Amino acid sequence: MTDTFLREVRNIPSLDTAIISSVTLIKAKREVEVALITDKAYTREDEAQAKNAVRKFVPDFFSCSLRITKLTPDAEMVARKILAIIGETNRQLAAFVTLEDIKVEKSKSGFYFTVAVIHASSYTSEIAENIAKELKKHFCGEFTGKCVTVESKLDEIVIEEKPENIQYEIPPRSFEIADFSFLEGGVAHQRAIYIADLNFESESVVICGEIIDIRERTVTTSSGKEKTMYSFTVNDTTASIRVGYFTRQKSIEKIKKLAVGDGVVLTCKTEIYNGSVRPTANFIDYGRVPYGFIPEKRASKPVPKYYETVFPEPFMDYTQSNLFVDSRLPKCLTDNVFVVFDLETTGLNSSPSAGNIDRIIEIGAYKVIDGEIKESFTTFVNPQRKLSQEIINLTGIDQQTVDGAPSYEKVMPDFFKFIDGCYLVGHNAANFDYKFIDYYCSQCGYVPERKIFDTIPLSQSLLRLSNYKLNTVADHFGITFNHHRASDDALVTAKIFIELIKIKKSLPNLC
């Protein structure tokens, strides 16, 4: 809508480079005020013609006003604005950039800038693009630029001491073992830890549960001998885990009699391999989860005080507020805060009980405050494994990109802080994306509150479409986007969620 309005305004010669600096809804006066910036002289006739253009796009039940500001920036003004933009959007870069590091030159169509940075990275071109986008929101004309790398002596750099989050260790939960009896062990264990809490290395840890799967195979040892190995998948109602076990001659016949449905106590050694726990049982005995066992609520580390790796950024989109139509929003939308998120992963396995759970490779999330999208949280995540060609083709994310990204151990504390106190929203989030968030947050000791709205059932209840895939629902609302990228999918889902709530005028049931 704003694009159409701007095209009409820019047909006026003196306003052919004009930009919208703000659109303000004054509820008390039922008035929409549009502010334009131009770098050329304009007449009263031009202003009247522009106001007529505004009138076309403002509903009749609103009055409208137009404010035009003539602003012709110089190089110094642009440089100061670039410094302010860096300070607002990139704290890490702002610590090393001063006004002397920014050079601006006037060109025929606008300005060309360079920003001197100490270290080059894959994101420096992206930084320059973001600066140019922000400049276009404040000044007329074209803006292009780049970041250039410079050498700096270490003793010239003053590094501020970074505040650190307090580290908390949450002890694993445990329950009392019922009906313990020996099969081959020598210790009568009384308690077992929750399988859901088994995310650490240990020389000896006890788990207990029901066998839900048994597999047997023969392996050849380093000495050339053949040995029978079992893998038992055990469930204690909190989670399932697959445990390897090498048989002993003295107990092999007893082990062979174990069957699905038997309760066992496993004394295990655990190691972390590629970010996942691999338990190997040293001893197997009999025992069960207590009858009527209800797991106690998992404790969570407190919300981190500071972002350490991924920093949210302010988000601005003039088209999102849709201020040229009736912009009154339901109270349920303006009185709550929502984080709309989407993930890209290495595959579709979101359950650790089904084997090796797949890894997150990208998180895209947007925070909706007062009914508008105001903050973004986007990052790639290192899966610490090779991406399949299918995933590379589907997402456009390559191995080099994720290899240079932070691990989930560094990302999830920041994401947990970002979603604190918010409702979560996603497209198929309840059945897929949230399971990854819950699992990888828990691996870091954090327990997200399950407050999820899913736009699939919400769309199904409000719209009549051939299907309810994200691109189909987006097409219904006239939203275009780059599908199968977390940041783009999350942004379009946020826009869809706002439109659906405007139709429903109330929040749906939590999933």
N, C-alpha and C positions, 0 to 999 in steps of 0.2 A: 504494500500500500504506500509506504513512504517513498519507494523507488519511483512509483508512478507519479506521485506528487512532485518529487524532485525533477523528473523529466519535464513536467509542465512548467515549473518555475524556471528551469534552465533554458527554456525557449525564449525567455526575455534576455536580450543581449547583455545587459549590465549584470545579470545574475547567472550567466552561463557556467560559472564555476562555484556557485553558492553551495553551502553545506548546511545541514540542520544541526544547530548547536544544542537545542533542547525542544521538547514538546511537553508542556505542563498542563495538567488538568486541575483547574481551580474549582473544587467541588462546591464551595460555598456560593460561588458566582455562576456555577454551571457554565464555565467558560474554558475553552481550550486556547492556550497561548503557544504560538509557534515562533521560535527564534531562529533567524537565519544569519549566517556570516557570509559576507562577500568581500572580495578584494578590489572591487571596481566601484566607481562612482555610479549612483543610481538616482533617478528622478522620482517625483511624487507619483507620476503616472506609472512608473515601473512598480512602485510599492503598492499602488492600488490594484494593478494587474496580478501581483503576487498574492495579495489578500483574497482576490476573487478565486484564485487557485486553491487557497486554504479552505475557503467556504465550501467548495465542491466536495471536500473530503471530510468535513466535520458534520455530524448528524444535526438535523434541524433543531433538536431540543437543546443544543449547546450554542452559545454565542462564541465568536472566535476573534482573536486579535493576532496581529503580526508585528514582530519586532525585528528590524534588520540592522545589523552592526557591520560597519565597514572596517575591516581589519587587514592591514597590509603588513605582514610580519617582515622583520629583517633577520639576518643570519644569527645575531646574538639572541633574539627572542626565540628562535627555533632551537638553538643550542640549549637554552635554559629549559625549554619545554622537554627536550630529550632527556636531560638530567632528571627532571621531575618524573617523567614516565618510567625511567629505569628505577628510581627510588620507590615508585608505587608497585611495580610489577616484578622486579627481580632484585631481591635483597642481597643475594650473594654477589651479583655483579656490581650493585650500588656501593658495596664496601670498597671497591678498587677503582671506581670511575669518578673523576672530578670534571669540572667545566673545561679545564685545559685539555682533557682527553677527547673532547668532542669538537670536530671541525665541520662547519656548514658552509656550503657555497651556493649562491643563487644560480639557477638555470633558467632557461626560457620558459619552461612550464611550471617550475616550482623550486625545489631545493634538493641538493645532494649532500648527504652527511656521512661522516666516518666516525666510529667510536673505537678508541684504542682500548684493547683488553689485554690482560696479562697472559691468559691461557686460551688457546684456540680449542674448540670442541665441535662436535657434530651439531650443536645447537646455536652456534654463533650466527649462521644465516637466518635461522628462525627468529633470533633476537632482533636482528635488523628489520625483518619483515613485520614483526609485531610493533616496533617503534614507528615504522612508516604508517601502519594502520591507525595507530593512536594519533599521530600527527594530523592525519586526514580528518579526524573527528573535531579538530580544533582550528585548523587553518585551511584555506582554499589552495587549490593547486595540487601538483603531483609531488610525492616525496619518495626518494629512493636512497639507498645507502648500504653500508656494509660495516662489519666489525673487522678491525685489523689487529694483528698480534704484535705486541711490543715487549721488549725485554725490560725487566725491572730488578734492581738489586733487592735482595731479601731484607737488608737492613733499612730500606726505605719504606717498607710496608709495615704498618701498625695493625696488628691483628687483635681485634677485640675478643675478649674471652667469651666464648659461647656458653650460654646457660645450658645446663644438662638436666635431662629428666631423671628423677629419682628412680633407681632400679628396684623392682620388687620381684621376689620369687614366690610364686603361688604353689604351695605344696600339693601334690596329687591327692585326690580323694581316695578313700579305701572303704571296703566293706568286710564284714565278718564272713568267713567261709563256712558253709553248712555241709554236714555229712562228710567231713574229711576222712579219708582212709588211704593207706599207702598202696602204691603200685610198684614203684622202684626207688623213690626218694628215701632220705633218712631224717628229714625234718618235718614235724607236724605243723604245717603252716596254719595260722589262725586268721590272717587277713590278706586280702588281695587288693591291688590298686585298680581303679577304673581303667578299662581299656581306652576310653576316650581321653584319658590323661597321660597315656604312654607316648610321650614325645621327646624322650631324653635317652642318653646312653647310660647303661648300667651293667655292672658285672653280674648282678643278681637281683632280679625283680620278679615278683609273684603276681600272676594274673589267674583268674578263674572264670570259667564260663561253659557254655554248652557247645559241643562240636556241631557245626553246621555243614562242614565239608571235609573230606579226607582224600588226600592224593598220595600215591606211592610211586617212587621211581628208583632206579638203580643208578648210582654215580660211581665214577672211578676216582679213587684217592690219588694223591701225589705219588704214593708208593706203588701204584698200579693195582691195588686191590679194589674189588667191587664191594660197594656198601649200599644197604637199603636206606633210603631217606624218605621220610614222610613230611607232608605239609598239612597242618591242621588249621582250619579256619574256625575261630572260637568267638562266640558272642556272649557278652555279659549284660545285655540290654542297653548299655551306654554306647557301644560301638562294636565292630567286628575287626579282627586282625588275623592275618595269616602268619603262622609260626612254623619255622623249619625244625626238623628233629632227625638226628642220626641215631639209628637203633643200636642197642647193646645186645650182645649175645645172650646175656643172662635174663633179659626181660623182653626179647623180641616177640615171643609167643603171646605174652600179655598185651603187648602193644597192638598186635595183629587183631586182637579181639575187640579193640575199641571201635565204636560205631557212631554214626550220626545220631545225635540226641543224648549221648553220654555227657555227664558233667566231669570236667577235669580241672586240675590245678597244675599250672605250668611254671616251673622255676626257670627263668630265661636270662640270657645275656642279650642286650640290645646294642645296636650300633646304628649310626645315622649314615645313610648312603644316598647321595643325590637328594638330600633334604628330607628323605623318608626314613621312618624307623624300620629296622629289620631285626625282629626278635628270633633267636634260636633257643629252643628248649634244651636245658641240660637234664632236667628230670620231669617226669610226668606222674602225677598222683590223681586220686579221685577226689571230687568235691563239687559243690554246687553253689550257685548264687542263692541267697536266702529266699524262701517262699514269700511272695508279696513284696519283693524288694522294690523300693522307690528311690531312684538316684537323688541324692541331695543336689541342690542347685550349685552349679559350678561358680566358683568365685572368680572375679576378674581383677586384673591389675587396674589401678585407677587410670583415668584418662590422662595421657601425657600432657604436661603443662606447655610444652613447646613443640612446634614442628621442627623436625631435624633433617629430613631428606626431601620430601615433596611438600612444597609450599602452595597453598591455595592462591589463586589469583582472581582479582575482580573481573567480572564479566559484564560487558555492555553490548546490547543489541537493540538498536532503535526500533526494529520491526517487531520485537517480542511484545511490547506493551500494547500494540494495536490501538493507539490512541486516536486514530481517525474514525473509529467506530465506538459504540457504547462500551466503555472500558470498565464498567462496574463489575467487580469480582465478588464471588461468594465469600462470605465471612470465614467459612471453614478453610478457604484457601489463603486468605490474608492473615489469619490468626495462628497459623501453624508454619513450621519450617520443614521442608522436604529436601532430601538428597536423592536425586534421580541418577541412577548409575547403570553402567553396562561393562561387561568384561569381554576380552578376547582371551582364549585359553588354548592350550596345546591339544585339547581333545574334548570329548563329551562326558568323560567319567568324573562325576561330581561326588562319588561316594567312595570313601577309603575301604569299605567292606568289599567292594567289587574289584579290589586289586590296587595298583598304584594310582592314586587320584591324580588327575591331570593338573597342570600348572597354569597359573594366571600369567599372561604375557602383556596385557594392557588393561589399565583401569581408566575409565572415563566417568566423571561424576560432576553434577551441577547442583548447586544449592538454590532452592526456590524460597525467597524471603519476601513477605508482603505480596505474594502472588506473582513475583517477577524473578527471572533467573539472574542471580547477582554474583555468584562465585563459581569458579571451576577448579577441579582437582583432576589433573590428567598426568599419567605417567606410564612408561613402559616398565615391565618387570622382567628380570632375568629368571627364566625357568630352570636354568642350570641343566638343560638337556637340549638335544637337537630338535629343531622344528621339522615337522613333516612337510613335504612339498605341497600336500593338500592344504595345510594351514597357511603356508606362505602364499599360495595362489588365492586362497579365500580372503585373507586379511590384507595382503600386501606388506606384511611385516616380515622382514628378513632376519636371518641369524645374527648378522652383524649388529643390527639395531638392538636386539634384546641382550646380546652378550655385553654390551656397554651399559646396560640399565642396572638399577639397584635391585637387590634380592627382595623377596617378600618379607623377610625379617626386618628390613629397613623401611619398607613401604607401609606395611599394615598398621604399625603404631600411629603413623601420620593419618592414615585413612580412618582409623578408629576415632581419632580426635576430630576429624572432619565431620563424621556422622553423629557425633555425640548429641543426644537430645533431639534428634530429627527422626521423622518418618522416612523410611526407605521406599523408593519407587523404582520399578523396572518393568521391562517387557519380558514376561516369562521369568521374572526374578525369583518368585517363590519356589519354582520347581528346578531352577538351574543356578543362576548367578549367586543367589544368597547362600547356597550350600558351600560354594567356594569361599565366600567372605567369612562365613561362620567357621569353616575348617581352618583357614590360614590365620585368621585372627586368634583362634584358640591355640594354634601352634605357638603363637607369641605371647599367650597368657591373657588375651583379651576376650571378653564375652559380649558380642553385640546384642542389643535388645531386638528381639524379633517383632518389629513393627513394620510390616511390609504391605504396600499396595501394589497390585499387579495390573498393568494396563491391558493385558489380554482379556481376563474376565470382565474388566470394566468396559472395554470396547464392545465385547459381545453383548453386554446388557443394554448398551445405549445405541449401537449402530447396526445397520443391516448391510453387511459386506459379504463378498464371495469367500473371503478368508480373513484372518486377523493377524497376518504377518505384519511386521513392523512397517515394511515399505507400502503395504496395502493401506494400512491405517493412515500413514503419512500422506499418501496420495489423496485420500479422502479429504484431508484438511489443507491440501495444496502445499505441502512441505516437501522440499527436495533436499537430499543429503547423500553422503558417501557411505553406503551400507557396508557392514562388516568391519567397521573400525569403532572401537569402544567410545572414543570421544564424540564422534559424529552420532552414533546410535543413542548415546546418553542424552545429547542435546536435543535430538528430535523427539525422544521419549518424553523429555521434560515439557516440550511444547505441546505434545499430544495430551499429556496428563492435565495441563492447564486447561486446554480446550474441553476435555471430557468433564472436568469438574465444573466448568462454566455451564455445561449442558445439564449435568446431574444436580448441581447446586447443593451438594452435600458430599461428605467423604464416604467411600464404599466401606464394606467390611474388611478388616485386616485378613490377610491370607495366612 
